[in-house]
Amino acid sequence: MKVTFDSKLYTEGAIRKAYSELLNKEPPQLKKGTGELIIELPSSLKEEDVFEFENMALLFTIEEKRR
């Protein structure tokens, strides 16, 4: 399952950290589109897990930008 993030709102590091925290493994390479960051999640994840992943990425982005 592909998840797309706006690169103006999210950082690559935050997305990688959220992936590592949620799945306990190294994240795959992010694909960079025009203003987008795209990551492939395992298809076995439930919809609520995807929402949790997106929320974690947002929180980690806020943390990074506050520093």
C-alpha positions in Angstrom: 0.0 0.0 0.0 1.5 3.4 -1.0 1.2 6.3 1.3 1.8 9.8 0.0 3.0 12.8 2.1 3.3 16.4 1.2 7.0 17.2 1.3 6.2 20.8 2.6 4.4 19.4 5.7 6.4 16.2 6.5 10.1 15.5 6.7 11.8 12.5 5.3 13.4 11.7 8.6 10.1 11.8 10.4 8.5 9.4 7.9 11.4 7.0 8.3 11.2 7.2 12.1 7.5 6.5 12.1 8.0 3.5 9.9 10.7 2.1 12.1 8.6 2.7 15.3 5.5 1.1 13.9 7.0 -1.9 12.1 10.3 -2.4 14.0 12.4 -2.6 10.9 14.3 -0.4 8.5 12.2 1.7 6.2 12.4 1.2 2.4 13.7 4.0 0.2 11.3 6.9 -0.1 10.2 7.8 -3.6 10.2 11.5 -4.2 7.6 13.0 -6.6 6.8 16.6 -7.4 6.3 17.9 -3.9 5.5 14.5 -2.5 7.2 11.8 -0.5 5.9 8.3 -1.2 6.5 5.2 1.0 5.3 1.6 0.5 3.7 0.0 3.5 3.1 -3.8 3.8 -0.3 -4.7 2.5 -1.0 -6.7 5.7 -1.5 -3.4 7.7 -5.0 -2.5 8.8 -6.5 0.8 7.9 -6.2 2.0 11.5 -2.5 1.2 11.5 -2.1 3.4 8.4 -3.8 6.2 10.3 -1.5 5.7 13.2 1.5 5.7 10.9 0.4 9.0 9.4 -0.2 10.6 12.8 3.2 9.4 14.1 4.9 10.9 11.0 3.2 14.2 11.7 4.2 14.2 15.4 7.8 13.4 14.5 7.8 16.2 11.9 6.6 18.6 14.5 9.3 17.4 16.9 12.0 17.9 14.3 10.9 21.3 13.3 10.7 22.5 16.9 14.4 21.7 17.4 
